[in-house]
Amino acid sequence: MVAGEKAYLELCNYILENGTQRDDRTNTGTYSVFGYQMRFNLQEGFPLLTTKRVPFRLVASELLWFIKGDTNIRYLLENNNNIWNEWAFKNWVESDEYTGPDMTDFGNRSQVDADFNIIYEEQMEHFKQNILEDDQFAQKYGDLGSVYGKQWRAWKTSQHETIDQLKEVIEAIRSNPNSRRHIVSAWNPEDVPNMALPPCHTLFQFYVADGKLSCQLYQRSADVFLGVPFNIASYALLTHLIAHETGLEVGEFVHTIGDAHIYANHIEQVNIQLEREIKTMPQLKINQDKESIFDFELSDFEIIGYEPHPTIKAPIAV
């Protein structure tokens, strides 16, 4: 079985050669396949793609946001992370309180004129400033609803109690490593209508064997060019952190995908990436003085030996 970054590039090739052209929620259009799996041996290195730069700082700050149980983008903006801005911004510009220029087409900025893009950037900067400086505005428009952090750390039960899934799965790995129930689910059908974006990475499971911790993610929907490189690195980091806390080595990250798609406006970028040569995977160094996954901060992580090809930019579909 093909593993590592080569497995990711083969997924891209497979979609280009076999994908079905489909309409989608964003009206961008995709080339899609259903059902795919990749494997990454975390003993061989940390799986940050090298055929394009993947910003580890953004991956790590987003994961820490999830781990904290946070659902408001203020924490992300405080760490100069803008990857969730579009969904919060959409809530604002579609509200009755928004009085600025028409932002109806902001999700398809690659298809509109330069003047619109200038206006969009101005409105986005105004929005971000308000999130950072105005507590009331941040509470109303910065919160994305019951997204990942809420489900991981405070799942609501029918008895009006909460379940800290992440904390419980760590304790279960310690106390009963051979269990087949080391599962955290982000897909809560009751809460889906209250989410800015229903969870794409819906469920993950841990597996302990030979003193190593492995993780398998089931992802219902995967933006292969923009999203999947983040997802691979994020769950690899999560596996490292939980292995550290539970006294285990890292094993594999297994990435299982439902709808794996390349957006129609990402085809050119994917082809550029496929022409590049794979480089050596970097190594992850974490602060050994921190014992709990809930105590880590960005400064506790270091990526060593990462020399990727340059970034390849592409528009995000909202």
C-alpha positions in Angstrom: 0.0 0.0 0.0 1.2 3.5 -0.9 1.8 5.6 2.2 2.9 9.1 3.2 2.9 12.1 0.9 2.9 9.9 -2.2 -0.4 8.5 -1.1 -1.8 12.1 -1.0 -0.5 12.8 -4.5 -2.0 9.6 -5.8 -5.4 10.6 -4.3 -5.1 13.8 -6.4 -4.3 11.9 -9.5 -7.1 9.4 -8.8 -9.7 12.1 -8.6 -8.4 13.8 -11.8 -8.6 10.6 -13.7 -11.7 9.0 -12.2 -13.7 11.8 -10.5 -17.3 12.5 -11.3 -18.2 16.1 -12.1 -20.7 17.3 -9.6 -22.5 20.4 -8.5 -22.1 21.3 -4.8 -23.4 23.6 -2.0 -21.0 26.4 -2.9 -21.9 26.4 -6.6 -18.2 26.1 -7.5 -18.4 22.6 -8.9 -16.2 19.6 -8.0 -14.6 16.5 -9.3 -15.3 13.9 -6.8 -14.8 10.2 -5.8 -16.5 8.4 -2.9 -14.5 6.3 -0.5 -10.7 6.6 -0.2 -8.1 5.8 2.4 -4.5 7.0 3.0 -1.9 5.9 5.7 0.9 7.8 7.3 3.5 6.2 9.4 4.2 8.8 12.1 7.5 7.1 13.0 8.9 8.1 9.7 8.4 11.9 10.3 5.7 14.5 10.7 3.4 14.5 7.6 3.5 18.1 6.5 3.3 18.0 2.8 6.5 19.1 1.1 5.2 19.6 -2.5 3.7 22.8 -1.2 4.2 24.7 2.0 1.6 23.9 4.7 1.6 26.6 7.4 2.1 24.5 10.6 1.3 27.5 12.8 -2.2 27.7 11.4 -2.7 23.9 11.8 -1.5 24.0 15.4 -3.5 27.1 16.5 -6.7 25.6 15.0 -6.1 22.3 16.8 -5.5 24.1 20.1 -8.7 26.0 19.5 -10.6 22.7 19.2 -8.8 21.2 22.2 -9.8 24.2 24.3 -13.5 23.7 23.4 -13.6 27.2 21.9 -16.0 28.0 19.1 -15.3 31.7 18.7 -12.8 33.0 16.1 -11.4 35.6 18.4 -8.8 33.1 19.7 -7.8 32.3 16.1 -7.5 36.0 15.2 -5.4 36.7 18.3 -3.0 34.1 16.9 -3.1 35.6 13.4 -5.2 32.6 12.1 -7.8 33.6 9.5 -8.9 30.2 8.2 -12.4 30.3 9.8 -13.1 34.0 9.0 -15.2 33.4 6.0 -18.0 31.6 7.8 -18.2 34.1 10.6 -18.0 37.0 8.1 -20.9 35.5 6.1 -23.1 35.5 9.2 -22.4 39.2 9.7 -22.9 40.4 6.1 -26.1 38.5 5.8 -27.5 40.0 9.1 -29.9 42.9 9.4 -27.2 44.8 11.3 -24.8 44.9 8.3 -25.1 48.2 6.5 -22.0 48.1 4.3 -21.6 47.4 0.5 -23.3 44.4 -1.0 -21.2 41.3 -0.2 -23.5 38.7 -1.9 -20.7 37.3 -4.2 -17.9 37.4 -1.6 -17.6 33.6 -1.7 -16.7 33.7 -5.4 -14.1 36.5 -5.3 -12.1 34.8 -8.1 -15.0 35.4 -10.5 -15.7 39.1 -9.7 -13.8 42.3 -10.5 -10.9 43.9 -8.7 -13.0 46.7 -7.2 -15.2 44.1 -5.4 -12.1 42.4 -4.0 -10.9 45.8 -2.6 -14.3 46.4 -1.0 -14.3 42.9 0.4 -10.8 43.2 2.0 -11.9 46.5 3.6 -15.0 45.0 5.1 -13.2 41.9 6.3 -10.6 44.0 8.1 -13.3 46.1 9.7 -15.0 42.8 10.8 -11.8 41.4 12.2 -11.1 44.6 14.1 -14.6 44.5 15.7 -14.1 40.8 16.7 -10.8 41.6 18.5 -11.9 44.9 20.1 -15.7 44.6 20.8 -16.7 41.9 23.2 -20.4 42.1 22.3 -19.8 42.0 18.6 -17.4 39.1 19.0 -19.9 37.2 21.1 -22.6 37.7 18.4 -20.7 37.3 15.2 -17.5 35.6 16.1 -19.1 32.5 17.4 -19.6 29.7 14.9 -22.1 27.7 16.9 -21.7 24.1 18.1 -18.7 23.3 15.9 -15.8 20.9 16.7 -14.6 22.3 20.0 -18.1 22.2 21.5 -18.6 18.6 20.5 -15.2 17.4 21.5 -15.3 19.0 25.0 -19.0 19.6 25.9 -21.4 17.3 24.0 -24.9 17.9 25.2 -26.9 14.9 26.3 -30.7 14.4 26.5 -30.3 14.6 30.3 -29.0 18.2 29.9 -25.5 17.1 31.0 -22.3 17.4 29.0 -19.7 14.9 28.0 -16.0 15.8 27.6 -15.2 13.3 24.9 -11.6 14.3 24.5 -10.8 14.0 28.2 -12.7 10.7 28.5 -10.9 9.1 25.5 -7.5 10.0 27.0 -8.4 8.4 30.3 -9.7 5.3 28.5 -6.5 5.0 26.5 -4.6 5.0 29.8 -6.9 2.7 31.7 -8.1 0.3 29.0 -5.7 0.5 26.0 -7.1 -2.5 24.2 -10.6 -1.1 24.1 -12.3 -0.7 20.7 -14.3 2.3 21.9 -11.6 5.0 21.9 -13.9 7.3 19.8 -14.6 11.0 19.6 -17.5 12.1 17.4 -18.0 15.7 16.1 -21.2 14.8 14.2 -24.1 15.6 16.5 -27.3 15.5 14.4 -29.2 17.7 16.9 -26.6 20.4 16.7 -25.8 20.4 13.0 -28.4 23.2 12.3 -26.6 25.3 14.9 -23.2 25.1 13.2 -21.7 27.6 10.8 -20.3 24.6 9.0 -21.3 21.0 9.8 -18.1 19.0 10.7 -16.2 17.6 7.7 -14.0 15.5 9.9 -16.7 13.7 11.7 -15.3 10.9 13.9 -11.8 9.7 15.0 -10.8 6.5 16.7 -7.6 5.6 18.6 -5.9 2.2 18.6 -3.1 1.0 20.9 -0.7 -1.8 19.9 2.9 -2.6 20.7 3.2 0.5 22.8 2.1 2.8 19.9 -0.9 5.0 19.5 -2.6 5.2 16.1 -5.5 7.3 15.0 -8.0 6.8 12.2 -10.2 9.7 11.0 -13.4 9.4 9.1 -13.9 12.6 7.0 -17.3 12.8 5.4 -16.3 15.6 3.0 -12.7 16.5 2.0 -11.5 19.6 0.0 -8.4 17.7 -1.2 -6.3 20.6 -2.3 -6.9 23.1 0.5 -8.3 21.2 3.4 -6.8 17.7 3.4 -3.2 18.8 3.9 -4.4 20.7 7.1 -6.4 17.7 8.2 -3.5 15.3 7.9 -1.1 17.5 9.9 -3.8 18.4 12.5 -4.7 14.8 13.4 -1.0 13.7 13.3 -0.3 16.5 15.8 -3.3 15.4 17.9 -2.0 11.8 17.9 1.5 13.0 19.0 0.0 15.0 21.9 -2.2 12.2 23.2 0.6 9.7 22.8 2.8 12.0 24.8 0.2 12.4 27.6 -0.5 8.6 27.8 3.2 7.5 27.7 3.0 5.9 24.2 4.9 6.2 21.0 3.2 7.3 17.8 2.0 4.7 15.3 0.0 5.5 12.2 -2.5 8.1 11.1 -5.1 6.5 8.9 -7.2 9.0 6.8 -10.5 7.6 5.5 -12.6 9.9 3.3 -16.2 9.8 2.1 -16.6 12.4 -0.6 -13.1 13.3 -1.7 -13.2 16.2 -4.1 -11.1 18.7 -6.0 -12.9 22.0 -6.6 -13.2 23.0 -10.3 -11.2 26.2 -9.6 -8.3 24.2 -8.0 -7.4 22.0 -11.0 -4.6 24.1 -12.2 -3.1 24.3 -8.7 -3.3 20.5 -8.3 -1.5 20.0 -11.6 1.3 22.3 -10.5 1.7 20.4 -7.2 1.7 17.0 -9.0 4.7 18.1 -11.0 6.8 18.7 -7.9 9.3 16.3 -6.3 8.6 15.0 -2.8 11.1 16.1 -0.2 12.1 14.6 3.2 9.4 14.8 5.9 10.2 17.1 8.8 10.3 16.1 12.5 8.0 17.4 15.2 9.5 18.5 18.6 7.1 19.2 21.5 7.8 20.6 24.9 8.5 17.5 27.1 7.8 19.6 30.3 4.1 19.8 29.5 2.2 16.7 30.6 -1.4 17.4 29.6 -2.8 18.0 26.2 -4.8 20.8 27.7 -1.8 22.8 28.8 0.0 23.1 25.4 0.4 26.5 23.7 1.8 27.3 20.2 5.3 28.0 21.6 5.5 24.4 22.8 5.8 23.0 19.2 8.7 23.1 16.8 8.9 21.7 13.2 12.5 20.7 12.4 13.9 20.3 8.8 10.9 21.5 6.9 12.0 22.7 3.5 9.0 22.5 1.2 8.2 23.8 -2.2 6.5 27.2 -2.3 2.9 27.9 -1.3 0.3 27.4 -4.0 -2.6 29.8 -3.5 -6.2 28.9 -4.3 -9.7 30.4 -3.5 -11.7 28.9 -0.7 -15.3 27.8 -1.4 -17.7 29.0 1.3 
